[in-house]
Structure formats: structure tokens, C-alpha cells
Amino acid sequence: MPEIVFVDTSAWVGLFVEKDQHHAAAVGALEAMEEAAPDFVTTDYVLAETVARIRRQASPRSAAGVWDRLEGGDAARVIEADPAHRRAARKLFGKYAQLELSLVDCVSFVVMSELGIEAAFTFDDDFRKAGYLTLPGK
């Protein structure tokens, strides 16, 4: 198990929204990872995307609770993207044009590269296509 794992929007939504299609797999994967106790890292962009999706899929109250939990650092360390991250993300956006990556994914890849993170807790196959280990694996 990697020492540091990046957590993507799809994993957060799966963990916090019971009716999400990935809920059972997300909870199971988290339980499996907890024994190894990796450090979890995410970004402020992922936090924003997560809150928006949970608001749509669950409720504003649920979204606010997740926002508070993630912002408080209980679940993961939240890295704030800066202009250098965005510039590097823009280069990746062009490099991986065939993957139709989002801005959030590109910033995530930049942060992962910067911190030497090789694994992502995600259900987004673009992470695997970009060369990262994805948890839970397929």
C-alpha cells in the first residue's frame, strides 16, 4: 500500500453519498486502506467539485457537512492550487487532449507529480490512463 494516496472527487462522493453507484466499493476500499494508514491528499479544486456534486446528488446540508470535514483536515490534507499549478495543468490539458481531462484532473495530476504520489483513490479511469495506480483497482 502506498504511503500517500490522492483522493479524487469520485471517491469522496462514493464515500459520502449512500445512493452513489460507487458507495459500497468506496467504503470497502477505505476500510482496506485504513489498516495501512496512508496519508490522504486532495486539492481545493477536488473539494469544490465534490461539494458541488454532493449538493446535486444528496442535499445542501450533506454538501456543507462534507465541506466542513474536508476543510477541517480530518479526512485529508487539502493542497491549494496556485497559478503555477494551473499553468502546469494547462500544459497537461494539451498533452492528454485525447483523454478529455477536466481542469480538476489536470491540477490533480500536477499536485500528484509534485508530491511524488503514484496512487489515487478514484473511480475515474483517466487516472489509470495517465499512468497512476488507482484504488480500488480494476
N, C-alpha and C positions, 0 to 999 in steps of 0.2 A: 504494500500500500504506500503510495506517495506521501511524503511528509506535509506537502501543501497541495490543496485541491481548490481549483477555481470553481465557484458556484454560479451557474448561469440562470437566467430567468426561468427557463422551463423546469429546472429542478426546484426553485423556490416556489413556483406556482404549484407544482406537483405536491410539494410538502405541505403547503398551507391551504390548499383548496381540495376538500374531500371529494368533490364531484369531478375533479380534473382527471383526464384519461390516464395520467401518469402517477396518480396519488399512491397507489399500492406499491408500485415499483420504486418511487422516490423514498417512501418511508422505509421499505426494505433495504434499499441501498444505504440510506443514512444509518440505519441500525448496524449494518455490516461494517461501515466505515468507523463508527464510534469506537469500536474496540481498538483500532489502530490510532485513534485520536489525531487525525491530521488537522493542520491549521486550515481553516476555510477562509478564502479571499473572494471578494466580489468587487464590483465598481459602483460608483454612484449612478452611472448610466444603467446598469443592470437593476439597481434599486428602483430607479424611476420607471423602467419598463415593467418591473414586477408589480409595483404598486398600481400602475395603470391596468395591467391585465387582471389583477385580483379584484380591483374595483368593478371591472366589467363582468368577471366570472362569478364573483361572490357578492360583495357589498362594499360600500364606502367604509363601513365600520371595520370589516375584516382587513381592507387595504390599509387603513390607518394603523391598526394593530401590528401588521407586518412591517409597515414603515417604521414605527417606533422600535420594534425589536431589532430590525436591521440597522437602523441609525444608531441604536444604543451599543452596537458592537457585540451583543450577546451571541449572535449566530455566526458572524463572520467579521473579518476586518474589511472595511469598505475603503477602497482606494479611490480618491477623487481624480478624475481625468483632468489634465491640464492641456494647454494649447499644443505642447509637444506631443502628447499622446494623440491628439486629434490630427496633427499633421502626419504622424506616422500611420495612423489609421487610414487616412486618405490614400496613402501610397498602397496599403494592403487592399483597399477597396478596388483599386485599379488592377492590382496584381491578381486578385482572385475574382475577377469580373464574372467568370463562368459559374461561380458558386452563388451569385446573387446575395451576397452577405449584407447584413444591415450595418449601420454605423455602430450600433451597440456591439455586435460581434467583432467588428474590426478593432474597436477600442479594447475589448476583452482580450483579443489576441496580442495586442501591443503590451498590455499590462502583464499578461502571462509570460511573454517573452522577456520583458524587463525583469521580472522576478524569478525567472527560471522555472516557472510552473509548467509541468508537462501533462497534467491530468485535469479534466474538467468534469464536474458533476452536472450532467446535462442530458437532455433528450433531443438536442439539436444536432443532427448528423453533420452539420457544417464544421463542427469542431473536429470530428474524426477526419473529414475530408481535408482539413487544413493541417493534419498531421498530429493532432493531440490524442492522447488516451482519453476515452470517455467512460465515465462511470455512471450508471451501471453499464457494463459492456454489452455489446450485442451478440 
